[in-house]
């Protein structure tokens, strides 16, 4: 199994040297060390560029220079996927409150117990690997969702093109009002789509040829009473311009948004009636 890689940021050179030696004896890979936050950031960037990003960083909170360990850890978290374990000789409330925002993988109080350090490193490395796998899984799901959404949008676009360019009028009526109509329906009746969608069932009956109104009303009543009626009939309408048009219409009961509705199609067959 590959050794866990560690970078040490420790203010005291003697402590740093001791940590390197003991951690090396435990079988860990020591990628480097520094006493300053600024130096630490430069060296981790170089390691990252070489494809050797440390898995674990042991970060002393009190460092030489202007940047303390918490500030350095914050920058590392923003740029890399290293697991931070804080080393501190002070267990003050202020230190913990500041460091909690970094979401560290552990804390070790000085003087450091090496067995406790080993256990903390192992747990931190395990948690880090879990987070990386979860992030990869989430990215895979996001990519899959993006692909599926794109496919769905393409299918919806295709359906919309078919509906908008259909030679047949398509409508859905619910509660005696049109809740859907395609452009061809409005063209057949001679109105704009916005105008047509304001029509009620009574308005549509009024557009029927007087000789066909009773036939349509009778068929509608038969349907409500559960009687078997022809799936398709021919009717005449008087369009907005006052012209008589022959239509073949078909009706089917459907569910729309969980409620019963009427799906009706209209096909203009006027030219076949006059020839």
C-alpha positions as CSV (number, residue, x, y, z in Angstrom):
1,X,0.0,0.0,0.0
2,X,1.3,3.5,-0.9
3,X,2.7,5.4,2.0
4,X,0.8,8.4,3.2
5,X,2.6,11.6,2.1
6,X,3.1,14.4,4.7
7,X,4.4,17.9,4.8
8,X,5.4,19.5,8.1
9,X,5.0,23.1,9.0
10,X,6.6,23.6,12.5
11,X,8.0,26.7,14.1
12,X,10.7,24.8,16.2
13,X,13.4,23.3,14.1
14,X,14.2,20.6,16.7
15,X,10.6,19.5,16.9
16,X,10.4,19.5,13.1
17,X,13.5,17.3,12.8
18,X,12.2,14.9,15.4
19,X,8.8,14.6,13.7
20,X,10.5,13.9,10.4
21,X,12.6,11.1,11.8
22,X,9.8,9.5,13.8
23,X,7.2,9.7,11.0
24,X,9.7,8.3,8.5
25,X,10.3,5.4,10.9
26,X,6.5,4.9,10.9
27,X,6.6,4.4,7.2
28,X,5.2,7.8,6.1
29,X,6.6,9.7,3.1
30,X,7.9,13.1,4.2
31,X,7.7,15.6,1.3
32,X,9.2,18.6,3.0
33,X,9.0,21.0,5.9
34,X,9.1,24.7,6.7
35,X,9.0,27.1,9.6
36,X,7.0,29.9,7.9
37,X,3.5,30.0,6.3
38,X,4.7,31.9,3.3
39,X,7.5,29.3,2.6
40,X,5.0,26.5,3.1
41,X,2.6,27.9,0.5
42,X,5.4,28.2,-2.1
43,X,6.7,24.7,-1.5
44,X,3.3,23.1,-1.6
45,X,2.6,24.9,-4.9
46,X,5.8,23.4,-6.3
47,X,4.9,19.9,-5.1
48,X,1.4,20.3,-6.6
49,X,2.9,21.3,-9.9
50,X,5.0,18.1,-9.8
51,X,2.0,16.0,-9.1
52,X,3.1,15.4,-5.5
53,X,0.4,17.2,-3.5
54,X,0.7,16.2,0.2
55,X,-2.1,14.1,1.6
56,X,-1.6,15.4,5.1
57,X,-0.1,18.7,6.4
58,X,0.9,18.9,10.0
59,X,0.4,22.6,10.7
60,X,1.8,24.4,13.7
61,X,-0.6,27.3,14.5
62,X,2.1,29.7,15.8
63,X,4.7,30.2,13.0
64,X,7.6,32.6,12.3
65,X,6.8,35.4,9.9
66,X,3.6,37.4,9.4
67,X,1.3,34.5,8.5
68,X,0.2,32.1,11.2
69,X,-0.8,28.5,10.7
70,X,-4.5,29.2,10.5
71,X,-4.1,31.7,7.7
72,X,-1.8,29.3,5.8
73,X,-4.2,26.5,6.3
74,X,-7.1,28.6,4.9
75,X,-5.1,29.3,1.7
76,X,-4.2,25.7,1.4
77,X,-7.8,24.6,1.7
78,X,-8.9,27.0,-1.0
79,X,-6.3,25.7,-3.5
80,X,-5.6,22.1,-2.7
81,X,-7.0,18.9,-1.3
82,X,-4.7,18.4,1.6
83,X,-5.9,17.2,5.0
84,X,-4.9,19.7,7.7
85,X,-3.9,18.6,11.2
86,X,-3.1,21.4,13.6
87,X,-0.3,21.3,16.1
88,X,-0.6,23.7,19.0
89,X,0.8,24.3,22.5
90,X,-2.2,26.4,23.4
91,X,-5.8,25.1,23.7
92,X,-7.5,28.4,24.0
93,X,-11.0,29.1,22.9
94,X,-9.9,31.8,20.5
95,X,-7.5,29.4,18.7
96,X,-10.2,26.7,18.3
97,X,-12.9,29.2,17.1
98,X,-10.5,30.5,14.4
99,X,-9.3,27.1,13.4
100,X,-12.8,25.5,13.3
101,X,-13.6,27.5,10.2
102,X,-10.8,25.7,8.3
103,X,-12.5,22.4,9.0
104,X,-9.3,20.6,10.1
105,X,-9.0,16.8,10.2
106,X,-7.6,16.8,13.7
107,X,-5.7,18.6,16.5
108,X,-2.6,17.5,18.4
109,X,-1.5,19.2,21.6
110,X,2.2,19.7,22.3
111,X,4.2,17.8,23.7
112,X,3.0,15.4,21.0
113,X,2.3,11.8,21.7
114,X,3.6,9.9,18.6
115,X,1.2,7.0,18.9
116,X,-1.7,9.5,19.1
117,X,-0.2,11.4,16.1
118,X,0.0,8.2,14.1
119,X,-3.7,7.4,14.8
120,X,-4.7,10.9,14.0
121,X,-2.8,10.8,10.6
122,X,-4.4,7.5,9.7
123,X,-7.9,8.7,10.4
124,X,-7.3,12.0,8.6
125,X,-5.9,10.3,5.5
126,X,-8.9,7.9,5.5
127,X,-11.4,10.8,5.8
128,X,-9.6,12.8,3.1
129,X,-9.8,9.9,0.7
130,X,-13.5,9.5,1.4
131,X,-14.1,13.2,0.7
132,X,-12.1,12.9,-2.6
133,X,-14.2,9.9,-3.7
134,X,-17.4,11.6,-2.7
135,X,-16.4,14.7,-4.7
136,X,-15.6,12.5,-7.7
137,X,-18.9,10.7,-7.4
138,X,-20.7,14.1,-7.1
139,X,-18.9,15.4,-10.2
140,X,-19.9,12.2,-12.1
141,X,-23.5,12.7,-11.0
142,X,-23.5,16.3,-12.0
143,X,-22.0,15.4,-15.4
144,X,-24.6,12.6,-15.9
145,X,-27.4,15.0,-14.9
146,X,-26.1,17.6,-17.3
147,X,-26.1,15.0,-20.1
148,X,-29.6,13.8,-19.2
149,X,-30.9,17.4,-19.0
150,X,-29.4,18.2,-22.4
151,X,-30.9,15.0,-23.9
152,X,-34.3,15.9,-22.3
153,X,-34.1,19.4,-23.7
154,X,-33.3,18.1,-27.1
155,X,-36.3,15.8,-27.0
156,X,-38.5,18.6,-25.8
157,X,-37.2,20.9,-28.6
158,X,-38.0,18.1,-31.1
159,X,-41.5,17.7,-29.7
160,X,-42.0,21.5,-29.8
161,X,-40.9,21.6,-33.4
162,X,-43.3,18.8,-34.3
163,X,-46.2,20.4,-32.5
164,X,-45.6,23.9,-33.9
165,X,-45.2,22.5,-37.4
166,X,-48.0,19.9,-37.3
167,X,-50.5,19.9,-40.1
168,X,-53.1,19.0,-37.5
169,X,-54.6,21.2,-34.8
170,X,-53.9,19.8,-31.3
171,X,-55.8,20.9,-28.2
172,X,-56.4,20.0,-24.6
173,X,-59.6,21.2,-22.9
174,X,-60.1,21.1,-19.2
175,X,-63.0,22.5,-17.1
176,X,-64.5,23.8,-20.4
177,X,-61.4,25.9,-21.2
178,X,-58.5,25.3,-23.5
179,X,-55.3,24.7,-21.5
180,X,-53.3,24.0,-24.6
181,X,-53.5,24.5,-28.3
182,X,-50.8,24.5,-31.0
183,X,-50.4,27.2,-33.7
184,X,-52.1,25.1,-36.4
185,X,-55.3,25.0,-34.4
186,X,-55.4,28.8,-34.3
187,X,-54.6,29.0,-38.0
188,X,-57.5,26.6,-38.8
189,X,-60.0,28.7,-37.0
190,X,-58.5,32.0,-38.3
191,X,-57.5,33.4,-34.9
192,X,-54.2,34.1,-33.2
193,X,-53.1,31.6,-30.6
194,X,-53.6,34.0,-27.8
195,X,-57.2,34.7,-29.0
196,X,-58.0,31.0,-29.4
197,X,-56.8,30.1,-25.9
198,X,-59.3,32.5,-24.4
199,X,-62.2,30.6,-26.0
200,X,-64.5,28.4,-23.8
201,X,-66.4,25.4,-25.0
202,X,-69.4,27.6,-25.6
203,X,-67.3,29.9,-27.8
204,X,-66.2,26.9,-29.9
205,X,-69.8,25.7,-30.3
206,X,-70.7,29.2,-31.5
207,X,-68.0,28.8,-34.3
208,X,-69.7,25.6,-35.6
209,X,-71.9,25.7,-38.6
210,X,-75.5,26.0,-37.4
211,X,-76.4,22.7,-39.0
212,X,-73.6,20.9,-37.1
213,X,-74.0,22.4,-33.6
214,X,-76.7,20.0,-32.4
215,X,-74.7,17.0,-33.7
216,X,-71.7,18.0,-31.7
217,X,-73.8,18.7,-28.6
218,X,-75.5,15.3,-28.8
219,X,-72.2,13.5,-29.2
220,X,-70.8,15.4,-26.2
221,X,-73.7,14.4,-24.1
222,X,-73.4,10.8,-25.2
223,X,-69.8,10.8,-24.2
224,X,-70.6,12.1,-20.8
225,X,-73.2,9.4,-20.4
226,X,-70.7,6.7,-21.2
227,X,-72.1,5.8,-24.6
228,X,-69.8,4.6,-27.4
229,X,-69.4,7.3,-30.0
230,X,-67.4,7.5,-33.3
231,X,-63.8,8.3,-32.6
232,X,-63.7,10.7,-35.6
233,X,-66.4,12.9,-37.1
234,X,-66.5,15.6,-39.8
235,X,-67.9,19.0,-38.9
236,X,-68.1,22.4,-40.4
237,X,-66.9,25.6,-38.8
238,X,-67.2,29.3,-39.8
239,X,-63.7,30.8,-39.3
240,X,-62.9,34.4,-38.3
241,X,-63.2,35.5,-42.0
242,X,-66.6,34.0,-42.3
243,X,-65.6,31.1,-44.6
244,X,-66.9,27.6,-44.1
245,X,-64.2,25.0,-43.4
246,X,-64.6,21.3,-43.2
247,X,-62.8,19.6,-40.4
248,X,-62.2,16.1,-39.3
249,X,-62.0,16.0,-35.6
250,X,-61.1,13.3,-33.1
251,X,-61.6,13.3,-29.3
252,X,-60.0,11.3,-26.5
253,X,-60.4,11.6,-22.7
254,X,-57.0,11.9,-21.0
255,X,-55.5,12.9,-17.6
256,X,-53.8,16.3,-17.6
257,X,-52.0,17.3,-14.4
258,X,-53.9,14.6,-12.6
259,X,-57.4,15.8,-13.7
260,X,-59.6,14.5,-16.5
261,X,-59.3,16.5,-19.8
262,X,-60.3,16.3,-23.4
263,X,-57.6,15.9,-26.1
264,X,-59.0,16.9,-29.5
265,X,-57.4,17.1,-32.9
266,X,-58.6,19.1,-36.0
267,X,-57.6,18.4,-39.6
268,X,-58.7,20.8,-42.3
269,X,-60.2,18.7,-45.1
270,X,-62.0,21.6,-46.9
271,X,-60.1,21.0,-50.2
272,X,-61.2,17.4,-50.3
273,X,-64.9,18.4,-49.8
274,X,-65.0,21.0,-52.6
275,X,-63.2,19.0,-55.3
